[in-house]
Amino acid sequence: MLLDYDEFESPIGRIVFASIADGVCGLGFEGYEKRWGPIFERRFGSFELRRGNDPHGLKSVLKKYFAGDLHVFDSVEVTLGGAPFQQRVWKELRNIPPGETRTYGELAKILRNPQAARAVGHANAVNPVSLIVPCHRVIGTTSLTGYGGGLERKQWLLRHEGAQLALAAWG
């Protein structure tokens, strides 16, 4: 499988992304591409990355997002793979509007499985397409909790999207 791969310099660091004809299949901050090997091998078997190609115009989309167009990801096609429960979590993440957050428990209840907060957290942690599938909008009940891109980036993204009031207690 041939995957197109490119990079974008954002205000909070380098973003690396990969795509296939069906849509974006990987997006993360610098260093994330190291995690792609196992993720893409499970999904595609053997794969090859072709650097410098952006068939879905994601650089333009990212530029608009960081310039303040917070809904620009709404129409970006993604292709995620994953188990059925993970797919349900990722789909629900895309329903969280910019400037809002949900807790892991709230997402579990929305998915009609209130005991699955930990499973929601795991699905959130292995989201292959950060930002577009906005895992940064999920927080713990009493704290921000972890984020693959780092808590400072998570705070920046939430502030960028207008969630400052929710973050007042966490710095």
C-alpha positions in Angstrom: 0.0 0.0 0.0 1.4 3.4 -1.0 0.7 6.2 1.6 1.3 9.8 0.8 3.2 11.6 3.6 3.9 15.2 4.3 4.6 17.7 7.1 3.2 21.1 8.2 4.8 23.6 10.5 2.2 24.8 13.0 2.3 27.3 15.9 2.7 24.4 18.3 5.2 22.2 16.4 5.6 20.1 13.3 2.6 18.1 12.2 3.1 14.9 10.2 0.3 13.4 8.2 -0.3 10.5 5.8 -3.2 9.6 3.4 -4.5 7.2 0.9 -7.0 7.8 -1.9 -10.0 7.4 0.6 -8.7 10.1 3.0 -6.3 11.0 5.7 -5.2 7.9 7.6 -2.6 9.4 10.0 -2.0 12.8 11.6 0.1 13.6 14.6 2.7 15.9 16.0 6.5 15.4 15.5 7.6 12.0 16.7 4.2 10.4 16.0 5.4 9.0 12.7 7.4 6.5 14.7 4.1 5.0 16.0 2.8 4.6 12.4 4.8 1.5 11.6 2.8 -0.9 13.9 -0.5 1.0 13.2 -0.2 0.9 9.4 1.2 -2.7 9.4 -1.8 -3.9 11.3 -4.1 -2.0 9.0 -2.5 -2.3 5.5 0.1 -5.1 5.8 3.1 -3.9 3.9 3.2 -0.2 3.1 5.4 2.4 1.6 5.5 6.1 2.5 5.8 8.6 -0.4 7.1 11.9 1.0 6.1 15.3 -0.2 2.6 14.6 -1.6 -0.6 16.1 -0.2 -3.5 14.8 -2.3 -6.2 15.9 0.0 -4.9 19.5 0.4 -4.4 19.0 4.2 -1.7 21.7 4.4 -4.2 24.3 3.3 -6.8 22.9 5.8 -4.3 23.0 8.6 -3.3 26.6 7.7 -7.0 27.6 7.9 -7.5 25.8 11.2 -4.5 27.6 12.9 -5.8 30.9 11.4 -9.1 30.5 13.2 -11.4 28.5 10.9 -12.3 26.0 13.6 -14.8 24.0 11.5 -12.5 23.4 8.5 -11.9 19.8 9.6 -15.6 19.0 9.4 -15.5 18.0 5.7 -12.0 16.3 5.7 -12.4 12.7 4.7 -10.6 10.3 7.1 -10.0 6.6 6.9 -9.2 5.2 10.3 -9.4 1.4 10.5 -9.7 0.2 14.1 -12.2 -2.0 15.9 -15.9 -1.3 15.8 -15.9 0.3 19.3 -13.0 2.5 18.4 -14.7 3.6 15.3 -17.8 4.6 17.3 -15.7 6.6 19.7 -13.8 8.3 16.9 -17.1 9.2 15.1 -18.4 10.7 18.4 -15.3 12.7 18.9 -16.0 14.4 15.6 -19.3 15.5 17.0 -17.8 17.5 19.8 -17.9 21.1 18.6 -14.8 23.4 18.9 -14.7 25.1 22.2 -16.5 22.3 24.0 -15.1 19.3 25.9 -16.4 15.9 27.0 -15.2 13.6 29.8 -14.4 10.0 29.1 -17.5 9.1 31.2 -19.7 11.4 29.2 -18.6 9.8 26.0 -19.2 6.4 27.4 -22.8 7.4 28.3 -23.3 8.9 24.8 -22.2 5.6 23.4 -24.7 3.9 25.6 -22.1 2.0 27.5 -21.6 4.0 30.8 -19.1 1.5 32.2 -16.7 1.9 29.2 -14.9 5.1 30.2 -11.6 3.3 30.2 -12.3 1.8 26.8 -13.2 5.3 25.5 -9.8 6.5 26.9 -8.0 3.7 25.1 -9.7 4.4 21.8 -8.9 8.1 22.3 -5.2 7.3 22.9 -4.9 5.3 19.7 -6.7 7.7 17.5 -4.6 7.8 14.3 -5.8 11.1 13.1 -5.3 13.7 15.8 -6.9 17.2 15.4 -9.3 16.0 12.6 -10.7 13.5 15.1 -10.4 15.9 18.0 -9.2 13.7 20.9 -7.8 16.8 22.6 -11.4 17.8 23.4 -11.7 14.8 25.8 -10.7 15.5 29.4 -10.8 13.8 32.7 -13.4 14.6 35.3 -11.0 16.6 37.4 -8.1 17.3 35.1 -7.0 17.5 31.5 -5.3 14.1 31.5 -2.9 12.9 28.9 -2.6 13.8 25.3 -0.2 12.1 22.8 0.9 15.6 21.6 1.6 16.7 25.2 -0.5 18.5 27.7 0.8 21.9 26.7 -0.4 21.4 23.2 -3.7 20.2 24.5 -4.1 23.3 26.5 -3.1 25.5 23.5 -5.6 23.7 21.2 -8.5 24.1 23.7 -7.7 27.7 24.2 -7.4 28.2 20.4 -10.9 26.8 20.1 -12.3 29.0 22.8 -12.5 26.6 25.7 -10.5 28.9 28.1 -13.2 29.0 30.8 -13.1 25.2 31.1 -9.3 25.4 31.5 -9.2 28.1 34.2 -8.6 25.6 37.0 -5.8 23.8 35.1 -3.6 26.7 34.1 
